[in-house]
Amino acid sequence: MKKKFLTLSFLLSCIYLFAEGASFSGDISTTWGVFAPWTNDEVAGDFSLANTDFTGKVEAYYGNSSAYAEGTFSYDATGVLNGTSANPSDGFDISLGELWLDYTDSFWGIRIGRQKAAWGKADGIDITNVLCPSDMSSFSAMISDNSKLPFDAIRLSFSGDQFTMDAYWIPFFTPSALPLAEDNPLKKYVVPSIISFPAGPGIVLPLPVYIGNISKPEAAIWNGEYGLKVSGYFSALDFSFYGFYGWDDLPFMNYQIIFGAPTNPSDPSTAMPEKMIVSGDYKRMAMLGIDAALPIGATVLRLETAFFPMRHFQKKADGIISENLSATDPAQTEISERRNQLSALAGIDWMPSGWTITAQYYCDYVFGSLESLDRKDAYQHGATLSISKSLLNETMELSFAGVIGLNDFDSMLSPSVKYSLSDQISLALNAYIFIPGPDRDGKYGAYKDLSSISFNAKFSF
């Protein structure tokens, strides 16, 4: 930890001191949260958030060249406060957000290093936004406004009066961060700790579940990722075309039952299952997309769509287990099947005096049979709504954001109030409410026991 801190401090200092011009900015933030009273009795009232973060940003330039570095030093005390971690130092973390060098000429430029890029016109919904993986390693990361991880890349850019083009080569694959540590309270949403396994007529055994090897693609030049964005800007329309060939950020899981020694050495069928091992790997994917923004009076209409040709989709766990039990080599079991996928979104922004209102409808369709896939509906859709209002000479902001899944009618609601004591200090009260559907939990309802209320204080400089 100390070595990481010194290295990050040295990098930030070098960029700041040796540039022709430089600026240093950042913020200190602390967030305290508790699980809502209506959640599971085991967690209601426990701390959901207890984070303190320091983020520093350095921007420097020298002629046509520039550099940028962003790093965060954070401490998460929730494990200590809730008794899931006995070592207070476990909550410390240092992360490098971005670190890149950039050269820009009159019509072209190149950027090398760790960077972020947001594709698409959608607000909070990923349609064409496939470059940056997601950080799902903790509850605080999931609800953060900046929940995307950076990637290491070379970006070559060209620009004209009305068109721009960005071409990316990403030599090193960065997957989404998952909560797979044994003491992570979110692990159960990815992999359960125990499953019920039918071992015979009337026999159901509780089997412990262990995480095995989740193998990333081999670190080789031919395993890189490639992206292309071409944008046009006109008085009546802005649009962008996207192309991507790379890896799915989430792994595809394999489920294997491990048997113990036979109770009768001469009869292998007397062996009983002891545990389940969950392993995984990542699959290639491609994406073609387009978006557009059309101003219409006081409103802006946003459209976005993406096509994923023959994308891999996870097979059902029980089907994979059955195939592994009869396979001579479980490592050869197919854990995914390929289907064409189409995603789309339509949104509208309206900004009357003091108000900002955004509404979106999104949908996703997978072609072909779903019989063997871990997906219930071929057509999935939902809607989002975001409303904010500034008051008291723009020192107070009331806001509401919500998303509803229209297949299961599950939802996530997030009201908040923010008050600025000064240009540097702000206080906020937030709630994150996950509501299951009437018949099944759904994507958002699955997190119903994570509903929480939080307080945040932030100093920016």
SEVEX-100652 format. One record per residue (C-alpha): residue in one letter; x, y, z. Coordinates in steps of 0.5 Angstrom, whole numbers, padded with zeros to 4 digits, always signed. Each point is the difference from the previous one (the first is absolute). Layout:
<pts>
aXYZ ...
</pts>
This chain:
<pts>
m+0000+0000+0000 k+0006+0005+0002 k+0003-0002-0007 k-0006+0002-0004 f-0001+0006+0004 l+0007+0003-0001 t+0000-0002-0008 l-0007+0003-0001 s+0003+0006+0004 f+0006+0000-0004 l-0003+0000-0007 l-0005+0006+0002 s+0006+0004+0002 c+0004-0001-0006 i-0006+0002-0004 y-0001+0006+0004 l+0007+0003+0001 f+0003-0001-0007 a-0006+0002-0005 e+0000+0007-0003 g-0007+0001+0003 a-0003-0004+0005 s-0006+0000+0005 f-0002-0005+0006 s-0007-0001+0002 g-0004-0005+0003 d-0005-0002+0006 i-0001-0003+0007 s-0006-0004+0001 t-0003-0003+0006 t-0006-0005-0001 w-0004-0003+0006 g-0006-0005-0002 v-0005-0005+0004 f-0004-0005-0003 a-0007+0002+0000 p-0005-0003+0006 w-0004-0004-0005 t+0006-0004-0003 n+0002-0007+0003 d+0000+0000+0007 e+0007-0003+0000 v+0002+0007-0003 a-0005+0005+0002 g+0004+0006+0003 d+0007-0003-0001 f+0004+0005-0004 s+0000-0001-0008 l+0005+0006-0001 a+0006+0003+0004 n+0005+0002-0005 t+0005+0006+0000 d+0003+0002-0006 f+0005+0005-0003 t+0001+0001-0007 g+0005+0004-0003 k+0001+0002-0007 v+0006+0003-0004 e-0001+0003-0007 a+0006+0003-0003 y+0002+0002-0007 y+0006+0002-0004 g-0001+0003-0007 n-0004-0005-0004 s+0001-0006+0005 s-0004-0001+0007 a+0000-0005+0005 y-0006-0002+0005 a+0001-0004+0006 e-0006-0002+0005 g+0001-0004+0007 t-0005-0002+0006 f+0002-0001+0007 s-0006-0003+0003 y-0002-0004+0007 d-0006-0004+0000 a-0002-0002+0008 t-0006-0003-0001 g+0003-0007+0001 v+0003+0002+0006 l-0006+0003+0003 n-0005-0006-0002 g+0005-0005+0003 t+0002-0003-0007 s+0007+0002+0000 a+0005+0000+0006 n+0005+0004-0003 p-0001+0007+0000 s+0006+0001-0006 d-0005-0005-0004 g-0004+0006-0002 f+0006+0004-0003 d+0001+0001-0008 i+0004+0004-0005 s-0003+0000-0007 l+0003+0003-0007 g-0006+0003-0003 e+0003+0003-0006 l+0007+0001-0003 w+0002+0002-0007 l+0004+0004-0005 d-0003+0004-0005 y+0003+0004-0006 t-0005+0004-0005 d+0001+0003-0006 s-0005+0004-0005 f-0003-0006-0002 w+0002-0006+0003 g+0002-0002+0007 i+0003-0006+0004 r-0002-0002+0007 i+0004-0006+0004 g-0001-0003+0006 r-0006-0001+0005 q-0006+0003-0002 k-0007+0000+0000 a-0005+0001-0005 a-0008+0001+0000 w-0003-0002-0006 g-0008+0001-0002 k-0005+0005+0002 a-0004-0004+0005 d+0000+0002+0007 g+0002-0005+0005 i-0002-0006-0005 d+0006-0004-0004 i-0002-0001-0007 t+0006+0002-0004 n+0004+0002+0006 v+0004-0007+0000 l+0008+0003+0001 c+0000+0001+0007 p-0001-0006+0005 s-0005+0001+0006 d+0002+0000+0007 m-0005-0005+0004 s+0005-0001+0005 s-0003+0003+0006 f-0007+0004+0001 s+0003+0007+0000 a+0003-0002-0007 m-0006-0002-0002 i-0004+0006+0002 s+0006+0005-0002 d-0001+0005-0006 n+0007-0002-0002 s-0001-0008+0000 k+0004-0001-0006 l+0007-0003+0000 p+0005+0003-0005 f+0004-0004-0005 d+0007+0000-0003 a+0000+0002-0007 i+0003+0004-0006 r-0005+0005-0003 l+0001+0003-0007 s-0005+0006-0001 f-0001+0004-0007 s-0005+0007+0000 g-0003+0004-0005 d-0005+0006+0000 q-0006-0005+0001 f+0003-0007+0001 t+0005-0003+0005 m+0002-0007+0000 d+0003-0004+0006 a+0004-0007-0001 y+0002-0004+0006 w+0005-0006+0001 i-0001-0003+0007 p+0006-0005+0000 f-0002-0002+0007 f-0007-0003+0002 t-0003+0003+0007 p-0006-0004+0002 s-0006+0003+0005 a+0002+0000+0007 l-0004-0006+0004 p-0002-0001+0007 l+0003-0007+0000 a+0004+0001+0007 e-0003-0005+0005 d-0001+0006+0005 n-0003+0004-0005 p-0008+0001+0002 l-0001+0001-0008 k+0003-0007-0001 k-0007-0004+0001 y-0003+0005-0006 v+0005-0004-0005 v+0001-0006+0003 p-0003-0003+0006 s+0003-0003+0006 i-0004-0007+0000 i-0004-0003-0005 s-0005-0006+0001 f+0002-0006-0005 p-0005-0006-0001 a+0004-0006+0001 g-0005-0005-0001 p-0008-0001+0002 g-0002+0004+0006 i+0007+0002+0001 v+0003+0007+0000 l+0007+0002+0002 p+0002+0007+0002 l+0007+0001-0004 p+0005+0005+0002 v+0001+0004-0007 y+0008+0003-0001 i+0002+0004-0005 g+0005-0003-0005 n+0005+0003-0005 i-0003+0006-0004 s+0005+0000-0006 k+0001+0006-0004 p+0002+0000-0007 e+0007-0001-0001 a+0004+0006+0000 a+0002+0000-0007 i+0000+0006-0006 w-0005-0004-0004 n-0005+0000+0006 g-0001+0007+0000 e-0006+0004-0001 y-0002+0005-0005 g-0004+0006+0000 l-0003+0005-0005 k-0004+0007+0001 v-0002+0004-0006 s-0004+0007+0002 g-0003+0005-0004 y-0003+0007+0003 f-0005+0004-0004 s-0005+0005+0002 a-0006-0004+0000 l+0003-0007+0002 d+0006-0003+0003 f+0002-0007-0001 s+0005-0006+0001 f+0002-0006-0003 y+0003-0006+0004 g+0004-0006-0001 f+0003-0005+0005 y+0003-0007+0000 g+0003-0002+0007 w-0002-0004+0006 d-0006+0000+0004 d+0001+0003+0007 l-0004-0005+0004 p+0003-0008+0001 f-0004-0006-0003 m-0001-0005+0006 n+0001-0007+0000 y-0003-0004+0006 q+0003-0007+0002 i-0002-0005+0005 i+0006-0003+0004 f-0001-0007+0003 g+0003-0003+0006 a+0003-0007+0001 p-0005-0006-0001 t-0003-0003+0006 n+0001-0006-0004 p+0007+0000-0003 s-0002-0005-0005 d-0006+0004-0002 p+0001+0007-0003 s-0007+0001+0000 t+0000+0001+0008 a+0004+0006+0000 m-0004+0006+0003 p+0001+0007-0003 e+0004+0005+0005 k+0000+0007-0003 m-0001+0004-0006 i+0006+0004-0004 v-0002+0006-0004 s+0005+0002-0005 g+0000+0004-0006 d+0003+0003-0006 y-0002+0006-0005 k-0002+0000-0007 r+0001+0004-0006 m-0006+0005-0003 a-0001+0005-0005 m-0004+0006+0000 l-0003+0005-0005 g-0004+0006+0002 i-0002+0007-0002 d-0003+0006+0004 a-0003+0007-0001 a-0002+0006+0004 l-0006+0005-0003 p-0001+0006+0003 i-0008+0002-0001 g-0001+0007+0003 a+0001-0001+0008 t+0001-0007+0000 v+0005-0005-0003 l-0002-0007-0003 r+0006-0005+0001 l+0000-0007-0004 e+0005-0006+0001 t+0000-0007-0003 a+0005-0005+0000 f+0001-0007-0003 f+0004-0006+0002 p+0001-0005-0005 m+0000-0007+0003 r+0001+0002+0007 h+0002-0005+0005 f-0006-0001+0006 q+0001-0004+0006 k-0004-0007+0000 k-0004-0002+0006 a+0004-0003+0006 d-0004-0007+0001 g+0001-0001-0008 i+0008+0001+0001 i+0000-0004+0007 s-0004-0006-0004 e+0005+0000-0006 n+0006+0000+0005 l-0002-0006+0004 s-0001-0004-0007 a+0006+0003-0003 t+0007-0003+0000 d+0004+0007+0000 p-0005+0005+0003 a+0005+0005-0002 q-0002-0001-0007 t-0008+0002+0002 e-0003+0005-0004 i-0002+0006+0005 s-0003+0004-0005 e-0004+0001-0006 r+0001+0005-0006 r-0006+0004-0002 n-0001+0007-0004 q-0002+0006+0005 l-0003+0007-0001 s-0001+0005+0005 a-0003+0007-0001 l-0002+0006+0004 a-0004+0007-0001 g+0001+0005+0005 i-0003+0008+0001 d+0003+0005+0004 w-0004+0006+0002 m+0004+0006+0004 p-0005+0006+0001 s+0002+0005+0005 g+0003-0003+0006 w-0002-0007-0002 t+0003-0006-0003 i-0004-0006-0002 t+0002-0006-0004 a-0004-0006-0002 q+0003-0006-0004 y-0003-0007-0003 y+0005-0005-0001 c-0001-0007-0003 d+0004-0006-0001 y-0002-0007-0005 v+0004-0006+0000 f-0002-0004-0007 g-0001-0008+0000 s-0002-0005+0006 l+0001+0002+0007 e-0001-0007+0002 s+0007-0002+0003 l+0002+0007+0001 d+0000+0004+0007 r-0005+0005-0002 k-0007+0000+0001 d-0003+0005-0005 a+0003+0001-0008 y-0003+0007+0001 q+0002+0004+0006 h-0002+0007+0001 g+0000+0006+0005 a+0000+0007+0001 t+0003+0006+0004 l-0002+0006+0003 s+0005+0006+0003 i-0003+0007+0002 s+0004+0005+0004 k-0001+0007+0002 s+0004+0006+0003 l-0002+0004+0005 l+0002+0005+0005 n+0005+0004-0005 e+0002-0007-0003 t+0003-0002+0007 m-0005-0005+0001 e-0002-0006-0005 l-0005-0005+0001 s+0000-0006-0005 f-0003-0006-0001 a+0002-0006-0005 g-0003-0007-0001 v+0000-0006-0004 i-0005-0005-0001 g+0000-0007-0004 l-0006-0001-0004 n+0001-0007+0000 d-0001-0002+0007 f-0002+0007+0002 d+0006+0001+0005 s+0003+0007+0001 m+0005+0004+0004 l-0001+0007+0002 s+0005+0005+0003 p-0003+0007+0003 s+0006+0005+0002 v+0000+0007+0003 k+0007+0003-0001 y+0002+0007+0004 s+0006+0004-0002 l+0003+0004+0006 s+0005+0003-0004 d+0003-0001-0007 q+0005-0005+0003 i-0005-0004+0005 s-0006-0004-0001 l-0005-0004+0004 a-0004-0005-0003 l-0006-0005+0003 n-0001-0006-0005 a-0004-0006+0000 y+0000-0007-0004 i-0006-0004+0000 f+0000-0006-0004 i-0008-0003-0001 p-0001-0007-0003 g-0005-0002-0005 p-0007-0003+0002 d+0002-0007-0002 r+0007+0000+0000 d+0006+0004+0002 g+0003+0002-0007 k+0006+0004-0001 y-0001+0005+0005 g-0004-0003+0005 a+0005-0005+0001 y+0004+0005+0004 k-0006+0002+0005 d+0004-0002+0006 l+0005+0006-0002 s-0005+0005+0000 s+0004+0006+0004 i+0000+0007+0003 s+0006+0004+0000 f+0003+0007+0001 n+0006+0003-0004 a+0005+0006+0002 k+0005+0002-0006 f+0005+0005+0000 s+0003+0002-0007 f+0006+0004-0002 
</pts>
